[in-house]
Amino acid sequence: MSKPVHLFVTLQAKPGQMEALQQAIAGLVAGSRQEAGCVSYNAAYIVEHWKDQAAVDFHNKTPHFIEGVKKLQEHSSNLQIHNVHWLD
């Protein structure tokens, strides 16, 4: 049985880039929420919940993800993606 995947993304907008960063996040959220493997995608902190690693792998190859990450990197000075392991 596959295990769910939870990701927590942190980033910091470059000076003067907050609006552009917010637009980039909105585009990434809209595309990601359409994917079959996406259980939830919260844009307040970009908290992602995927049904399994295969869904994440698929997500990482989608055009909206690839373009979205480019935009996030362009408008942020620090982008980190953390795989969250919940305690039982």
C-alpha positions as a printed NumPy array, in Angstrom:
array([[  0.   ,   0.   ,   0.   ],
       [  1.359,   3.415,  -0.894],
       [  1.834,   6.078,   1.776],
       [  0.479,   9.63 ,   1.6  ],
       [  3.039,  12.395,   1.063],
       [  2.845,  15.73 ,   2.893],
       [  5.044,  18.635,   1.785],
       [  5.542,  21.982,   3.53 ],
       [  7.049,  24.699,   1.351],
       [  8.683,  27.821,   2.772],
       [  9.772,  30.799,   0.74 ],
       [ 10.551,  34.467,   1.144],
       [  9.697,  37.096,  -1.454],
       [ 12.519,  39.103,  -2.944],
       [ 12.259,  42.831,  -2.222],
       [  9.429,  44.302,  -4.282],
       [  8.326,  40.868,  -5.566],
       [  5.489,  39.976,  -3.161],
       [  2.668,  40.576,  -5.646],
       [  4.435,  38.643,  -8.415],
       [  5.186,  35.813,  -5.977],
       [  1.535,  35.675,  -4.903],
       [  0.453,  35.46 ,  -8.548],
       [  2.947,  32.65 ,  -9.171],
       [  1.623,  30.764,  -6.146],
       [ -1.989,  31.216,  -7.283],
       [ -1.17 ,  29.702, -10.68 ],
       [  0.618,  26.761,  -9.097],
       [ -2.258,  26.112,  -6.687],
       [ -4.893,  26.202,  -9.439],
       [ -3.075,  23.647, -11.58 ],
       [ -2.122,  21.37 ,  -8.691],
       [ -5.658,  21.16 ,  -7.332],
       [ -6.772,  19.696, -10.69 ],
       [ -4.436,  16.674, -10.389],
       [ -6.02 ,  13.337,  -9.463],
       [ -3.395,  12.608,  -6.79 ],
       [ -3.764,  15.936,  -4.989],
       [ -5.702,  15.462,  -1.745],
       [ -5.343,  19.111,  -0.674],
       [ -3.206,  22.121,  -1.584],
       [ -3.307,  25.056,   0.852],
       [ -1.783,  28.287,  -0.44 ],
       [ -1.454,  30.063,   2.913],
       [  1.83 ,  28.273,   3.496],
       [  1.754,  25.966,   0.5  ],
       [  0.906,  22.819,   2.371],
       [  0.585,  19.898,  -0.031],
       [ -1.001,  16.522,   0.677],
       [ -0.569,  13.836,  -2.   ],
       [ -1.934,  10.312,  -2.011],
       [  1.538,   8.808,  -2.53 ],
       [  5.044,   9.382,  -3.91 ],
       [  3.926,   8.406,  -7.411],
       [  1.446,  11.299,  -7.372],
       [  4.231,  13.676,  -6.285],
       [  6.518,  12.361,  -9.021],
       [  3.765,  12.936, -11.594],
       [  3.109,  16.424, -10.182],
       [  6.798,  17.35 , -10.413],
       [  6.698,  16.704, -14.179],
       [  3.551,  18.705, -14.991],
       [  3.909,  21.909, -17.016],
       [  2.202,  24.055, -14.363],
       [  4.604,  22.76 , -11.697],
       [  7.725,  23.298, -13.779],
       [  6.609,  26.801, -14.795],
       [  5.34 ,  27.557, -11.286],
       [  8.649,  26.643,  -9.651],
       [ 10.516,  28.822, -12.143],
       [  8.287,  31.752, -11.176],
       [  8.637,  31.027,  -7.459],
       [ 12.417,  30.931,  -7.803],
       [ 12.367,  34.145,  -9.822],
       [ 10.406,  36.045,  -7.179],
       [ 11.721,  34.507,  -3.952],
       [ 15.088,  34.636,  -2.279],
       [ 14.617,  31.381,  -0.386],
       [ 12.551,  28.371,  -1.507],
       [ 12.595,  25.156,   0.499],
       [ 10.396,  22.081,   0.211],
       [ 10.163,  19.863,   3.279],
       [  8.772,  16.337,   3.294],
       [  6.702,  16.051,   6.476],
       [  6.661,  12.763,   8.387],
       [  3.737,  12.648,  10.797],
       [  4.14 ,  10.865,  14.104],
       [  1.737,   7.983,  14.659]])
